[in-house]
Amino acid sequence: MQTLEKTHPKLQELKTRLAEVNDIESAASLLYWDQATYMPPGGAAARGRQIATLRHIAHTKFTNPEIGQLLEDLRDYQAECDYNSDEASLIRIARHDYDRSVKIPPDFTARFSQHSAECYEAWAKARPENNFKAIAPFLEKTLEFSREMANYFPGYDHIADPLIDESDYGMNAQSVRVLFAQLRQQLVPIVAAISSQPLADASCLHQYFPESEQLAFSLKVIQKLGYDFNRGRQDKTLHPFMTKFSTGDVRITTRVRDNDLNEGLFSTIHETGHALYEQGIAQKFEASPLAGGTSSGIHESQSRLWENLVGRSRNFWQFFYPQLQAAFPNQFQQVPLETFYRAINKVERSLIRTDADEVTYNLHVMIRFDLELALLEDKLAVKDLPAAWNERYNSDLGIVPKNDTNGVLQDVHWYGGMVGGMFQGYTLGNLMSAQFFEAALKAHADIPSQIEQGNFNLLHDWLKQNIYQHGRKYTAAELIEQATGKPLSIDPFISYIKQKFGQLYVL
């Protein structure tokens, strides 16, 4: 960004102010990471206050009218720059964020941050106790906050639109509903066809796997994928997540069960996909609004690409299965690769979203999306949410949770953030992951053979070149068009599902 800075020093002043805001927000994120990993329970009340204080300071500094004036002063200079330039992109994205943030009162940010911290702790206690009644008052308050947030952006067609736009810019409730309807129409008959067949034998995944040995194997895998431990680390948590404090500090968390190899291993690969994205952002964007993922859908596309299109592929396990057998000889020495491959790709109507297979996963997302729209529309009361949840699982997947722990309490999103605006990103990410992978294969047809040899550089480099390095320079729609040559479509994903699972099952 040196050219414009030499001509217009106000850009440097803007960058300095934005970096200060970024540092405060990163400090708040570090406190959240600690809360979700190592903080003793007794610190919960104070932690909520501390995070709220930092969020309030960051919001106040960012919405300072002096930043607005700097952006206004730079408007003409932005017009002189090429749209794709770093300079124009920084000003454009900063203005978008500023225009949105000035509509949100600083006290709202502080109030909601403190509530979110308290709600998370209440959920962490309520979930294992199967106690929805204990968390319901917190969720009702979260719903109030979510509506209040939406109402800071008048003129929407649906109350969820401002919340969706925050996570997936350019999308709204109607566009997501249309996309989901198209996808559901394709998926339902595939799920029905597979469900009519005998279930794959996945018993090999449910033996005893010591936690330390699971973690050790997972670390070897993600190092091979390209996760840089000089700029990251992994820890355990209740609900796995990735967080970034700088391009030099991108951390992941995981959850391990000693009787389920599937969960810990693939959660780790999933969060690594998020981290590879953040570690791949151009260093020159550090501490600026450009240094982040451009949307929740794009971010999720990277976690799902590495977890599913790579991590659950036959090519991947041609390389890693002998190493897994060596790590767990008693469990896998007598298990053929094909049996293991079918086990990790078992299609089954299940209760837990994060454990769901590639075919049924999006149905889980659609249920949550529809329920949160109903909550926001005031068509569904929080007290009736468990019953509505169970009814949808029965109608959509033919199963009913035996308890709320494995039902309405299973996901952290409503209990650590807003109601609305997040779940759609998971399915958007699935669609995008297939479209990106298809484009990568067109550019480098030997990627599958490279993966089979344990070489992930070709794929990783393509993703860095076409997605990672750009950070937030481009919108999701722009990035998809540039990287794949066409707008977002369900076709690559459906084609991938039919090809892969058509080989595993008789479709």
C-alpha positions in Angstrom: 0.0 0.0 0.0 3.1 2.2 -0.2 2.1 4.1 -3.4 -1.0 5.7 -2.0 0.5 6.2 1.4 3.3 8.3 -0.1 0.7 10.5 -1.8 -1.9 10.5 0.9 -0.7 10.2 4.4 -4.2 9.9 5.7 -4.2 6.3 4.6 -1.4 5.6 7.0 -3.3 7.4 9.8 -6.3 5.2 9.0 -4.2 2.1 9.1 -2.7 3.1 12.4 -6.2 3.6 13.9 -7.5 0.4 12.5 -4.5 -1.6 13.8 -5.2 -0.3 17.3 -8.9 -1.5 17.1 -7.7 -4.8 15.8 -5.3 -5.2 18.7 -8.1 -4.6 21.2 -10.4 -7.1 19.5 -7.6 -9.6 19.4 -7.1 -9.2 23.2 -10.8 -9.9 23.7 -10.6 -13.0 21.4 -7.7 -14.2 23.5 -9.8 -13.9 26.7 -12.6 -15.9 24.9 -10.1 -18.6 23.9 -8.9 -18.9 27.5 -12.5 -19.1 28.7 -13.2 -22.0 26.3 -10.0 -23.9 27.1 -8.2 -23.4 30.5 -10.1 -20.8 32.5 -11.5 -22.1 35.9 -15.3 -21.9 36.2 -15.0 -19.3 38.9 -13.6 -16.8 36.4 -16.8 -16.7 34.3 -18.5 -13.7 35.8 -15.4 -11.5 35.6 -14.5 -12.8 32.2 -17.8 -11.7 30.8 -17.1 -8.2 32.2 -13.6 -8.1 30.8 -14.6 -9.2 27.3 -17.4 -6.7 27.4 -15.1 -3.9 28.4 -12.7 -4.6 25.5 -15.4 -5.0 23.0 -16.9 -1.7 24.1 -13.5 0.1 23.8 -12.9 -1.4 20.4 -16.3 -0.4 19.1 -16.0 3.1 20.5 -12.6 3.6 18.9 -13.7 2.2 15.5 -16.9 4.3 15.4 -15.0 7.5 16.3 -16.2 10.2 13.8 -12.5 10.9 13.1 -12.3 7.5 11.3 -15.4 8.4 9.4 -13.8 11.6 8.3 -10.6 9.9 7.2 -12.7 7.5 5.1 -14.6 10.5 3.6 -11.3 12.3 2.9 -10.0 9.2 1.1 -13.1 8.7 -1.0 -11.8 10.5 -4.1 -8.4 8.8 -3.8 -10.1 5.4 -3.6 -11.9 6.2 -6.9 -8.5 6.9 -8.5 -7.2 3.5 -7.6 -7.9 0.2 -9.4 -10.7 -1.7 -7.7 -8.4 -4.7 -7.2 -5.6 -2.7 -5.5 -4.8 -3.2 -1.9 -5.4 0.5 -1.2 -8.9 0.6 -2.7 -9.8 -2.6 -1.0 -8.7 -1.5 2.4 -10.7 1.7 2.2 -13.7 -0.1 0.7 -13.9 -2.8 3.4 -13.1 -0.3 6.2 -16.0 1.9 5.0 -18.4 -1.1 4.8 -17.5 -2.1 8.4 -17.6 1.5 9.7 -21.0 2.2 8.1 -22.4 -0.9 9.7 -20.8 -0.4 13.1 -21.9 3.2 13.6 -25.5 2.0 13.5 -24.8 -0.2 16.6 -24.6 1.7 19.9 -21.4 0.9 21.9 -23.4 0.0 25.0 -25.2 -2.7 22.9 -21.8 -4.3 22.1 -20.8 -4.3 25.8 -24.2 -5.6 27.0 -24.3 -8.4 24.4 -20.6 -9.4 25.0 -21.2 -9.8 28.7 -24.5 -11.7 28.1 -22.8 -14.0 25.6 -20.1 -14.9 28.1 -22.6 -15.7 30.8 -24.8 -17.6 28.4 -21.9 -19.8 27.2 -21.1 -20.8 30.8 -24.7 -21.6 31.5 -24.9 -23.7 28.3 -21.6 -25.5 29.3 -23.3 -26.5 32.5 -26.8 -27.2 31.1 -25.8 -29.3 28.2 -24.3 -32.3 30.1 -27.1 -32.0 32.6 -29.8 -32.2 29.9 -31.3 -29.1 31.4 -32.9 -26.9 28.7 -35.0 -25.1 31.3 -31.8 -23.7 32.9 -30.6 -22.2 29.7 -34.0 -21.1 28.3 -34.0 -17.6 30.1 -30.6 -16.9 28.7 -31.7 -17.9 25.2 -34.8 -15.7 25.5 -32.5 -12.8 26.3 -30.2 -13.8 23.3 -33.3 -13.7 21.1 -34.1 -10.2 22.3 -30.5 -9.1 21.6 -30.7 -10.6 18.1 -33.9 -8.7 17.3 -32.5 -5.5 18.7 -29.4 -6.0 16.5 -31.5 -6.5 13.4 -33.5 -3.4 14.1 -30.5 -1.2 14.0 -30.6 -1.8 10.2 -34.1 -0.8 9.1 -35.5 -1.5 5.7 -34.9 -5.2 5.7 -37.3 -7.6 4.0 -36.8 -10.2 6.8 -35.6 -9.7 10.3 -32.8 -12.2 9.8 -31.4 -10.3 6.8 -29.0 -8.0 8.7 -27.7 -11.0 10.7 -27.2 -13.1 7.6 -25.5 -10.2 5.8 -23.1 -9.8 8.7 -21.8 -13.3 8.2 -22.4 -13.9 4.5 -22.5 -10.5 2.8 -24.8 -10.4 -0.2 -27.1 -13.2 1.1 -30.5 -12.8 2.8 -33.2 -15.0 4.1 -35.0 -15.4 0.8 -31.8 -16.2 -1.3 -30.8 -18.8 1.3 -34.3 -20.3 1.3 -34.3 -20.6 -2.5 -30.8 -22.3 -2.5 -31.8 -24.6 0.3 -35.0 -25.6 -1.4 -33.0 -26.6 -4.5 -30.6 -28.5 -2.4 -33.2 -30.3 -0.4 -35.0 -31.4 -3.6 -31.8 -33.1 -4.7 -30.7 -34.5 -1.4 -33.9 -36.1 0.0 -34.1 -38.8 -2.7 -30.4 -39.6 -2.3 -30.8 -39.9 1.4 -33.8 -42.1 0.9 -32.0 -44.4 -1.6 -29.0 -44.9 0.7 -31.1 -45.3 3.9 -33.0 -48.2 2.3 -29.7 -50.1 2.1 -27.8 -51.9 5.0 -25.7 -49.5 7.1 -22.0 -49.6 6.6 -20.1 -51.3 9.4 -18.4 -48.5 11.4 -17.6 -50.6 14.5 -13.9 -50.2 13.8 -14.1 -46.6 14.7 -15.7 -47.3 18.1 -13.1 -49.2 19.9 -10.9 -47.9 22.7 -8.5 -45.2 21.4 -6.4 -43.5 24.1 -6.8 -39.7 24.0 -3.0 -39.0 23.9 -2.5 -41.4 21.0 -5.4 -39.8 19.1 -4.0 -36.4 19.6 -0.5 -37.5 18.5 -1.7 -39.0 15.3 -3.9 -36.0 14.5 -1.0 -33.7 14.9 1.0 -35.6 12.4 -1.8 -35.4 9.9 -2.4 -31.7 10.2 1.3 -30.9 10.0 1.4 -32.8 6.7 -1.6 -30.8 5.5 0.4 -27.6 6.1 -0.7 -26.3 9.5 2.2 -24.2 10.8 2.8 -24.9 14.5 5.3 -22.0 14.6 2.2 -19.9 14.2 -0.4 -22.0 15.9 -1.3 -24.6 18.6 -4.0 -27.1 19.4 -6.0 -27.4 22.7 -9.1 -29.2 23.9 -12.5 -27.6 24.4 -16.2 -28.4 24.7 -17.1 -27.3 21.2 -14.2 -27.2 18.7 -13.3 -23.8 17.1 -10.5 -21.9 15.4 -9.4 -18.4 16.5 -6.8 -16.0 15.2 -5.0 -13.2 17.1 -2.7 -12.4 14.2 -1.4 -14.1 11.1 1.4 -15.4 13.4 -1.0 -16.8 16.0 -3.8 -19.0 14.6 -5.0 -21.5 17.1 -7.3 -24.6 16.8 -9.2 -26.6 19.4 -10.6 -30.1 19.3 -12.8 -32.6 21.3 -11.7 -36.2 21.8 -13.7 -39.3 22.8 -11.8 -42.4 23.7 -14.5 -44.6 22.1 -14.8 -42.7 18.8 -11.9 -42.1 16.5 -14.1 -40.2 14.0 -14.9 -37.2 16.2 -11.5 -36.1 17.3 -9.7 -36.8 14.1 -12.1 -35.1 11.7 -12.8 -32.2 14.1 -9.1 -31.5 14.1 -8.9 -31.6 10.3 -12.0 -29.4 10.1 -10.5 -26.7 12.3 -7.2 -27.0 10.5 -9.0 -26.1 7.3 -10.1 -22.8 9.0 -6.6 -22.2 10.2 -4.9 -22.9 6.9 -7.1 -20.1 5.5 -6.1 -17.6 8.1 -2.4 -18.6 8.0 -2.5 -18.2 4.3 -3.7 -14.5 4.3 -1.1 -12.1 2.9 1.2 -10.8 5.7 0.9 -7.3 4.3 -2.8 -7.2 5.5 -1.8 -7.8 9.1 -3.8 -5.9 11.7 -6.1 -4.4 9.0 -9.7 -5.2 8.1 -8.4 -7.2 5.1 -6.7 -9.8 7.4 -9.6 -12.2 7.8 -11.9 -14.6 6.0 -14.3 -12.9 3.7 -17.5 -14.7 4.8 -18.6 -17.5 7.0 -19.5 -19.5 3.9 -16.0 -19.1 2.4 -14.4 -20.0 5.7 -16.5 -23.1 6.1 -15.7 -24.1 2.5 -12.1 -24.5 3.6 -12.8 -26.5 6.7 -15.2 -28.8 4.8 -12.9 -29.1 1.8 -10.0 -30.4 4.0 -12.2 -32.5 6.3 -14.4 -34.1 3.6 -13.2 -33.8 0.0 -9.6 -34.5 1.2 -9.8 -36.1 4.6 -12.5 -38.6 3.8 -11.2 -39.4 0.3 -9.8 -42.8 -0.6 -6.6 -41.1 -1.9 -6.0 -39.5 1.5 -6.2 -42.9 3.3 -4.1 -44.7 0.7 -1.3 -42.7 2.3 -2.4 -42.4 5.9 -4.0 -45.7 6.6 -0.8 -47.7 7.1 0.3 -45.0 9.5 -3.0 -45.3 11.4 -2.6 -49.0 11.6 0.9 -48.5 13.0 -0.4 -46.1 15.6 -3.3 -48.4 16.6 -2.2 -51.9 15.6 -4.6 -53.7 18.0 -7.6 -51.8 16.5 -6.8 -51.7 12.8 -4.2 -54.4 11.9 -6.9 -56.8 10.8 -9.2 -54.1 9.3 -8.9 -53.7 5.5 -8.6 -50.2 4.1 -11.9 -50.5 2.2 -13.8 -51.4 5.5 -12.2 -48.3 7.1 -13.0 -46.1 4.1 -16.7 -47.2 4.1 -16.8 -46.6 7.9 -15.7 -43.0 7.8 -18.2 -42.4 5.0 -21.1 -44.2 6.6 -24.4 -42.5 5.7 -26.9 -42.6 8.5 -29.8 -40.6 9.7 -28.3 -39.2 12.9 -28.9 -36.7 15.7 -25.6 -34.8 15.9 -24.8 -32.2 13.2 -21.0 -32.3 13.8 -21.0 -36.1 13.4 -23.2 -36.1 10.4 -22.1 -37.6 7.1 -21.7 -35.5 3.9 -25.1 -36.6 2.5 -27.3 -35.8 5.5 -25.3 -33.0 7.0 -27.1 -30.2 5.2 -30.4 -31.4 6.4 -29.2 -30.7 9.9 -28.3 -27.1 8.9 -31.6 -26.5 7.2 -33.5 -27.5 10.4 -31.5 -25.1 12.5 -31.9 -22.3 9.9 -35.7 -22.8 9.7 -36.1 -22.9 13.5 -34.1 -19.7 14.1 -36.1 -17.9 11.4 -39.2 -19.0 13.2 -37.8 -17.7 16.6 -36.9 -14.4 15.1 -40.3 -14.1 13.4 -41.9 -14.7 16.8 -43.7 -17.8 15.4 -41.9 -20.1 17.8 -41.4 -19.5 21.5 -38.1 -20.5 23.2 -40.0 -22.7 25.6 -41.4 -24.7 22.7 -38.0 -25.0 20.9 -37.2 -28.5 22.1 -40.5 -29.9 20.9 -40.2 -28.1 17.6 -36.6 -29.4 17.2 -37.7 -33.0 17.9 -40.7 -32.7 15.5 -38.4 -31.5 12.7 -35.9 -34.3 13.3 -38.7 -36.8 13.1 -40.2 -35.4 9.9 -36.8 -34.7 8.1 -34.6 -37.5 9.3 -37.0 -40.0 10.8 -35.4 -40.0 14.3 -36.1 -38.2 17.6 -33.5 -37.2 20.2 -33.9 -39.1 23.5 -32.8 -36.0 25.4 -32.0 -32.3 24.8 -28.3 -32.8 25.2 -28.2 -34.5 21.8 -31.0 -32.3 20.6 -31.5 -28.6 21.0 -28.5 -28.2 23.3 -25.9 -29.7 21.0 -24.7 -26.6 19.1 -23.0 -23.7 20.9 -24.1 -21.1 18.3 -27.3 -19.9 19.9 -25.7 -20.0 23.4 -22.5 -18.1 22.5 -23.7 -15.7 19.8 -26.8 -14.4 18.0 -29.9 -16.3 17.0 -29.6 -16.0 13.2 -26.8 -15.4 10.8 -24.4 -18.3 11.3 -25.9 -21.7 10.4 -26.5 -21.0 6.7 -22.7 -20.6 6.3 -22.2 -24.3 6.9 -24.2 -25.4 3.9 -23.0 -22.5 1.8 -19.5 -23.7 2.7 -20.3 -27.3 1.6 -21.5 -26.0 -1.8 -18.4 -23.7 -2.2 -16.0 -26.4 -1.1 -17.1 -28.7 -4.0 -17.0 -25.8 -6.5 -13.5 -24.8 -5.4 -12.2 -28.3 -5.4 -13.6 -28.9 -8.9 -11.7 -25.8 -10.1 -8.5 -26.9 -8.4 -8.7 -30.3 -10.2 -9.3 -28.6 -13.5 -6.1 -26.6 -12.9 -4.1 -29.5 -11.6 -5.5 -32.9 -12.6 -2.7 -34.7 -10.7 -3.9 -33.4 -7.2 -5.5 -36.8 -6.4 -2.4 -38.7 -7.2 -0.3 -36.2 -5.2 -2.6 -36.6 -2.2 -2.2 -40.4 -2.5 1.5 -39.9 -2.1 1.0 -37.7 1.0 1.8 -34.5 -0.9 -0.7 -31.7 -0.3 1.4 -28.8 -1.5 -0.3 -28.6 -5.0 -3.8 -28.2 -3.5 -2.6 -26.0 -0.7 -0.8 -23.7 -3.1 -3.8 -23.4 -5.4 -6.0 -22.5 -2.4 -3.5 -19.9 -1.1 -3.2 -18.4 -4.6 -6.9 -18.2 -5.4 -8.5 -17.8 -1.9 -6.3 -17.5 1.1 -4.0 -14.7 0.2 -6.8 -12.3 -0.6 -8.3 -12.2 2.9 -11.3 -9.9 2.7 -10.3 -8.0 -0.5 -13.2 -9.6 -2.3 -16.7 -10.6 -1.4 -17.6 -14.2 -1.4 -19.4 -13.9 -4.8 -16.4 -12.1 -6.3 -14.0 -14.7 -5.0 -16.1 -17.6 -6.2 -16.4 -16.1 -9.7 -12.6 -15.3 -9.9 -11.5 -18.8 -8.6 -14.0 -21.0 -10.5 -15.2 -18.9 -13.4 -18.9 -19.1 -12.4 -21.3 -18.0 -9.7 -22.2 -20.3 -6.7 -24.1 -23.3 -7.8 -25.3 -26.5 -6.1 -24.3 -28.6 -9.2 -20.6 -29.3 -8.2 -21.7 -30.5 -4.8 -24.5 -32.7 -6.1 -22.2 -34.1 -8.7 -19.5 -34.9 -6.1 -22.1 -36.5 -3.8 -23.5 -38.7 -6.6 -20.1 -39.8 -7.8 -18.6 -40.6 -4.4 -21.6 -42.2 -2.8 -22.8 -43.7 -6.0 -19.6 -45.9 -5.8 -20.1 -46.7 -2.1 -23.9 -47.4 -2.4 -26.2 -48.5 -5.2 -27.9 -45.3 -6.3 
